[in-house]
Amino acid sequence: MPTPVAGVVARSCGTGTRGDCFLSVRSAPSADATELNRLDEGEEVRVVCTVTAESVRSSVLGRRTSIWART
């Protein structure tokens, strides 16, 4: 397994403050997957890799994306 990269949750409030202001940690890369945790702005997150999965609207990007971060 790859070495995780440490980062900080930022800009989760999205474009024009239309986001939810937290990062949902889910059991799978799907909006319907169980939410396991919520990380607030400034909290540390460790990303192992990215995966392509369900396309969802990103409040941060202001458009749809199918790239998910695996933590």
Backbone as a chain_set.jsonl record, in Angstrom:
{"seq": "MPTPVAGVVARSCGTGTRGDCFLSVRSAPSADATELNRLDEGEEVRVVCTVTAESVRSSVLGRRTSIWART", "coords": {"N": [[0.848, -1.178, 0.0], [0.512, 2.276, -0.773], [2.396, 5.007, 0.712], [0.721, 7.133, 2.91], [-0.246, 10.54, 2.236], [-0.052, 13.471, 4.027], [-2.455, 15.991, 4.657], [-4.465, 18.982, 4.929], [-7.789, 19.749, 5.699], [-9.402, 22.003, 3.668], [-11.129, 24.797, 2.254], [-13.644, 23.619, 2.214], [-16.088, 24.75, 2.358], [-16.835, 25.487, -0.109], [-17.534, 26.911, -3.423], [-18.652, 30.193, -3.419], [-19.605, 29.892, -0.835], [-21.381, 27.697, -0.76], [-21.078, 25.124, 0.06], [-20.903, 22.417, 2.479], [-19.162, 22.805, 4.509], [-17.546, 20.879, 5.71], [-15.675, 17.808, 5.437], [-16.798, 14.806, 4.261], [-16.144, 11.568, 5.347], [-16.395, 8.589, 3.84], [-17.643, 5.166, 3.585], [-17.249, 4.044, 1.14], [-16.523, 5.05, -2.284], [-18.947, 6.769, -2.946], [-21.873, 8.766, -2.997], [-24.002, 7.702, -1.659], [-22.887, 5.978, 0.161], [-22.176, 4.878, 3.503], [-21.653, 7.399, 5.888], [-18.77, 7.757, 7.664], [-17.328, 9.521, 9.201], [-16.807, 13.029, 9.905], [-14.77, 15.61, 8.82], [-13.603, 18.688, 9.898], [-12.863, 22.072, 8.747], [-9.397, 22.693, 8.662], [-8.675, 20.379, 9.987], [-6.533, 17.484, 10.034], [-5.956, 15.283, 7.288], [-5.278, 12.139, 5.838], [-4.254, 11.011, 2.8], [-4.288, 8.193, 0.767], [-4.458, 7.402, -1.913], [-5.984, 8.22, -5.098], [-9.172, 7.487, -6.536], [-11.258, 6.59, -9.305], [-14.659, 6.949, -9.489], [-18.162, 7.042, -8.688], [-19.74, 9.849, -10.157], [-20.051, 13.002, -8.742], [-21.412, 16.128, -7.551], [-19.169, 18.639, -6.859], [-18.81, 20.947, -4.363], [-16.623, 22.471, -3.89], [-15.143, 22.528, -6.29], [-17.1, 23.483, -7.95], [-18.363, 22.09, -9.91], [-19.093, 18.877, -11.488], [-17.402, 15.853, -10.495], [-15.503, 12.83, -10.743], [-13.478, 11.897, -9.262], [-12.198, 10.576, -6.359], [-10.759, 10.752, -3.091], [-8.86, 8.373, -1.434], [-8.742, 7.518, 1.91]], "CA": [[0.0, 0.0, 0.0], [1.308, 3.508, -0.824], [2.528, 5.806, 1.923], [-0.255, 8.237, 2.914], [0.202, 11.927, 2.18], [-0.809, 14.271, 4.991], [-2.985, 17.258, 4.188], [-5.375, 19.669, 5.836], [-9.077, 20.06, 5.083], [-9.491, 23.434, 3.366], [-12.08, 25.208, 1.22], [-14.795, 22.7, 2.175], [-17.334, 25.525, 2.265], [-17.159, 25.526, -1.524], [-17.605, 28.17, -4.159], [-19.779, 31.019, -2.997], [-20.04, 29.342, 0.461], [-22.53, 26.812, -0.947], [-20.753, 23.786, 0.53], [-21.373, 22.061, 3.815], [-18.093, 23.226, 5.427], [-16.837, 19.736, 6.291], [-15.35, 16.737, 4.497], [-17.388, 13.529, 4.681], [-15.358, 10.348, 5.145], [-17.404, 7.575, 3.534], [-17.198, 3.774, 3.56], [-16.963, 3.719, -0.262], [-16.592, 6.268, -3.098], [-20.313, 6.953, -3.413], [-22.65, 9.673, -2.146], [-24.93, 6.884, -0.868], [-22.144, 5.149, 1.121], [-22.285, 5.283, 4.903], [-20.713, 8.42, 6.359], [-18.066, 7.243, 8.836], [-16.776, 10.614, 9.998], [-16.773, 14.349, 9.274], [-13.577, 16.375, 9.167], [-13.842, 20.123, 9.787], [-11.785, 22.905, 8.226], [-8.187, 22.719, 9.479], [-8.309, 19.054, 10.491], [-5.615, 16.709, 9.193], [-6.468, 14.142, 6.549], [-4.202, 11.388, 5.186], [-4.74, 10.458, 1.545], [-3.47, 7.085, 0.29], [-4.469, 7.48, -3.37], [-7.276, 8.654, -5.625], [-9.868, 6.484, -7.338], [-12.342, 7.083, -10.141], [-15.895, 6.255, -9.092], [-19.39, 7.776, -8.959], [-19.638, 11.278, -10.399], [-20.853, 13.795, -7.808], [-21.162, 17.569, -7.647], [-18.216, 19.14, -5.875], [-19.047, 22.352, -4.022], [-15.326, 23.138, -3.944], [-14.795, 22.759, -7.692], [-18.201, 24.138, -8.626], [-18.754, 21.233, -11.043], [-19.099, 17.448, -11.175], [-16.123, 15.152, -10.565], [-15.573, 11.401, -10.402], [-12.242, 11.576, -8.545], [-12.361, 10.489, -4.91], [-9.538, 10.495, -2.348], [-8.935, 7.234, -0.491], [-8.046, 7.858, 3.148]], "C": [[0.892, 1.238, 0.0], [1.364, 4.204, 0.532], [1.528, 6.965, 1.873], [0.421, 9.6, 2.864], [-0.683, 12.722, 3.126], [-1.24, 15.581, 4.358], [-3.903, 17.837, 5.234], [-6.656, 19.974, 5.075], [-9.166, 21.576, 4.914], [-10.5, 23.653, 2.251], [-13.299, 24.286, 1.139], [-16.126, 23.441, 2.15], [-17.718, 25.789, 0.823], [-17.195, 26.9, -2.144], [-18.84, 28.941, -3.721], [-20.384, 30.555, -1.686], [-21.282, 28.466, 0.334], [-22.246, 25.382, -0.5], [-21.255, 23.564, 1.931], [-20.343, 22.353, 4.891], [-17.506, 22.08, 6.246], [-16.58, 18.732, 5.182], [-15.949, 15.446, 5.037], [-16.434, 12.388, 4.357], [-16.377, 9.225, 4.995], [-16.798, 6.187, 3.444], [-16.832, 3.297, 2.156], [-17.083, 5.005, -1.07], [-17.954, 6.451, -3.764], [-21.047, 7.887, -2.449], [-23.625, 8.906, -1.255], [-24.234, 6.016, 0.178], [-22.287, 5.726, 2.528], [-21.223, 6.328, 5.243], [-20.095, 7.925, 7.662], [-17.595, 8.343, 9.776], [-16.949, 11.916, 9.22], [-15.526, 15.066, 9.767], [-13.853, 17.849, 8.9], [-12.641, 20.828, 9.174], [-10.608, 22.882, 9.204], [-7.78, 21.367, 10.036], [-7.404, 18.337, 9.5], [-6.34, 15.556, 8.525], [-5.272, 13.457, 5.884], [-4.791, 10.685, 3.966], [-3.762, 9.399, 1.056], [-3.338, 7.131, -1.231], [-5.791, 8.078, -3.8], [-7.851, 7.527, -6.463], [-10.94, 7.184, -8.175], [-13.585, 6.267, -9.818], [-17.091, 7.127, -9.467], [-19.121, 9.274, -9.155], [-20.596, 12.017, -9.465], [-20.532, 15.269, -8.009], [-20.25, 17.989, -6.511], [-18.491, 20.61, -5.61], [-17.741, 23.136, -4.086], [-14.958, 23.485, -5.385], [-15.866, 23.549, -8.437], [-18.665, 23.38, -9.865], [-18.744, 19.775, -10.59], [-17.676, 16.883, -11.29], [-16.347, 13.68, -10.214], [-14.302, 10.949, -9.7], [-12.501, 11.663, -7.045], [-10.998, 10.219, -4.276], [-9.771, 9.324, -1.4], [-8.108, 7.574, 0.732], [-7.697, 6.618, 3.93]], "O": [[1.913, 1.264, 0.687], [0.495, 4.013, 1.384], [1.495, 7.703, 0.889], [1.521, 9.783, 3.385], [-1.909, 12.659, 3.044], [-0.483, 16.204, 3.613], [-4.098, 17.252, 6.3], [-6.606, 20.412, 3.926], [-9.026, 22.333, 5.875], [-10.696, 22.783, 1.402], [-13.921, 24.19, 0.081], [-17.175, 22.831, 1.944], [-18.821, 26.267, 0.557], [-16.926, 27.911, -1.495], [-19.941, 28.392, -3.665], [-21.565, 30.798, -1.439], [-22.144, 28.482, 1.214], [-23.098, 24.509, -0.667], [-21.943, 24.408, 2.504], [-20.623, 22.166, 6.075], [-17.022, 22.295, 7.358], [-17.193, 18.799, 4.116], [-15.637, 15.039, 6.156], [-15.973, 12.26, 3.223], [-17.137, 8.944, 5.922], [-15.592, 6.039, 3.252], [-16.18, 2.264, 1.999], [-17.686, 5.967, -0.595], [-18.093, 6.308, -4.979], [-20.863, 7.807, -1.234], [-24.031, 9.409, -0.207], [-24.902, 5.383, 0.996], [-22.495, 6.927, 2.699], [-20.046, 6.159, 4.926], [-20.8, 7.699, 8.645], [-17.474, 8.137, 10.984], [-17.208, 11.898, 8.017], [-15.257, 15.125, 10.967], [-14.285, 18.218, 7.808], [-11.549, 20.267, 9.088], [-10.788, 23.03, 10.413], [-6.656, 21.214, 10.513], [-7.491, 18.548, 8.29], [-7.223, 14.932, 9.115], [-4.354, 14.132, 5.418], [-5.708, 9.871, 4.085], [-2.563, 9.655, 0.938], [-2.253, 6.927, -1.775], [-6.63, 8.408, -2.961], [-7.117, 6.717, -7.028], [-11.457, 8.235, -7.795], [-13.561, 5.038, -9.87], [-17.04, 7.866, -10.45], [-18.362, 9.881, -8.399], [-21.785, 11.708, -9.4], [-19.495, 15.612, -8.576], [-20.532, 17.724, -5.343], [-18.416, 21.432, -6.523], [-17.758, 24.345, -4.316], [-14.515, 24.598, -5.669], [-15.577, 24.206, -9.436], [-19.283, 23.956, -10.761], [-18.423, 19.479, -9.439], [-16.862, 17.369, -12.074], [-17.271, 13.34, -9.476], [-14.068, 9.749, -9.556], [-12.961, 12.684, -6.534], [-10.17, 9.527, -4.867], [-10.754, 9.293, -0.659], [-6.921, 7.881, 0.623], [-7.105, 6.713, 5.005]]}, "num_chains": 1, "name": "protein.A"}
